[in-house]
Amino acid sequence: MASMVTTLPATLAILLTFCISSTNGFSPPGTQHTSAAPDLSHSNSHNGCGPTTPHSCSHAASRAREKTTTTTALFQNTINDNKASETTESASPTPHDAVVCGGGPAGLLSAIMLAQNFNYNVKVYERLPPPPSPTDESVWSDIARFYLIGLGERGQAALREFGVWDDVEACCTSVPGRMDWAPDAGPDEGVENIFTDRPVMTQVLPRDKLVGVLHQHILKNYQGKIDMEYKKEVTPMDFDNEGSSSVKIGVSDCATDFLRDTPSNVGMQNLAEEELCDVDGMEVVITKLLVAADGTQRTIANEMEKADKEKRDSMSFFDKLQYGPSFYVKRYDDDNQRVYKTIPIKLPSKWRNDLNYSARSKDGRVLFDSLPADANGNQCAALLLKRDDEVAQANTDPKKLREVFDEVLPQFSALLDDDTIENVAKKPPSFLPSFRYVAPRLNQGDRTVILGDAIHTVKPYFGLGANSALQDVQILKQSIESTNTMKEATHLFSQQRAAESKALVEISRELDRPGLLGVFTFIVPLIVDSIFNKLAPKIFSPNTIAMLQKREMTFRGIRRRKRFERVGQIATLGTFFTALTMGAKQLIRTLSRVTGKRNTTVVASAVGGIAAISVLKKVAVFLVPGMAPADVLTKASAGKGEGKESPLRTIQPYNSENEDLSADFAGGGI
């Protein structure tokens, strides 16, 4: 669930685990909201499409889809369809205040925000089938079927602002810390790290369960205000419809069920789009606001990129200068790719059931990370390997996989029976997303905005993907509140989040570079930051990973501060080495006068050698092949005792015979 390549961050490796807990049942909603048509003079309709999920842990079994074709008070006059020839539907487009494309966490929270704060009637379109009930034990008891996400301060604040956090928290498992095994550590040599200085405890749950909780919340509280339709494909037709007063989209039925993006079905979505959606039966819809939260699929963003290119190609040279830079999707090649297989684990009673467990091999071949799926000792682990590793393939030899566990992960091998090993060996590998962002804006015209994973896709190592997506919804709300027109709101949101999204992806990618490049972009800065923060905490901030978890810090602000601090660190180190050089020269002169020898090269070399040995002694422990972020953070924090500036307040060796570690810790959190 979150370089794994060269490192696996200690702070939110929890995102790497793919597990679920079991639950069942949901009662149908009983509340229906009726209100007057919204006043859209400021910022009008929003609608979305994407995967949806039940709101609380008591979800209604299923929801009948309604196709509303009635005109709201905002659209009393029928709008003529200029593209009637493109569809077999009626020539009169269906109007909505707002449309959200994407029924995932960001999409459903956007719909709640618009209905709750601005009284919009919102339509949500999602390509996938409805999400499972968050209380359906038959679904969630399959621990390794879904992947987990960790909700930190950013995500929790957004969910709390829109009144859904209590329901979400009821379906979460708290994780107060980690247990890490360094390369070559024995089964009883794990180090427990409990985080005590964070404003909130990280809460873990399956991503689809979060969707289910939000879905159920909508059914219960927003009937008549938010309508969700599943297995629907959205195709933009005109971003500047009616002189930029609305957006025209086409909505088609998907003839074949898409599979939810879980570890068990990765790689099964590669079907031709024309085989899946009934484009000929497209319904034309107009909306005053289109919110694209369709995740890494980026249907709307890709159409924006295409529309921008076509528009610029038709412009003269001088018109292009006035138009400004083109919208684009920046797609990075993954130069540090890992694949993973999920593994269900039942912890022994002596182990704490609320920790994130991790281990790795010395050569970097194997990375293992496990998160609690519930408070009963069930965990979902991710075994991360290079893509070409023989045990990373489907239908690999179970004996070879068992050998890897016995050699590298003996403490976990003992927890896996032969049936589990055989199932893991049989399953195909799953893939992590590649780094991507969109720029230089997040709007198309005056009525379309994109947010969530559609604008910033990162690997789930540091808990920033889902949390930042939920924070986007808060920023969109603030943009609408602080402006007078929808045009101003969409442009303000773009100004506030476009550069932030780019900074988030660029910072995250720097922490995931392979080999020697990763040493200089991640490990060395982490060590230097740790040293300078301890020497002068009022001047130098903690390391980048710690800064990323601070909700009050913007990603651009973190990058600016770190660049400024690098200048100070280089200046400080330069001054130190200059003084060292001058002292060495003086020492050479003195020795020359005392000994009467002119050649003092040997003496100078000795001085340099002593300094080099001292530095290497401090740094060498970090420059180990396969070093992971968990190793770096543990070593950097625990090197000189537990000062107040360290986030690791309790660090103790793990001993499987220690009964105290099985104390009832059902609720902590990182």
Secondary structure, DSSP 8 states (H G I E B T S, - for coil): ----SS---STTGGGG---------------B--------SSS--EEE-S----SSSS--S-----------GGG-S----TTGGG-SS-SS-EEESEEEE--SHHHHHHHHHHHHHH---EEEEESS-----TT-HHHHT-TTSS-EEEE-HHHHHHHHHTT-HHHHHTT-EEE-EEEEE-TT--TT--EEEEE-S-SS-EEEEEHHHHHHHHHHHHHHH-BTTEEEEESEEEEEEEEEHHHHTEEEEEEEEBSS------TTTTT-----HHHHB-GGG-EEEEES-EEE--GGG-HHHHHHHHHHHHHHHTS-HHHHHHH-S--EEEE---TT-EEEEEEEEE--TTS-TTEEEEEE-TTSS-EEEEEESSTTSEEEEEEEEETT-GGGSTT--HHHHHHHHHHH-HHHHTT--HHHHHHHHHS--EE----EEEES-SEETTTEEE-GGGTEE--TTSS-HHHHHHHHHHHHHHHHHT-SSHHHHHHHHHHHHHHHHHHHHHHHHHTT--HHHHIIIIIHHHHHHHHHHHH-TTTS---HHHHHT-TTS-HHHHHHHHHHHHHHHHHHHHHHHHHHHHHHHHHHHHHHHHH--S--HHHHHHHHHHHHHHHHHHHGGG--TT--HHHHHHHHHHTT---TT-SEEEEEE--TT-GGGGS--TT---
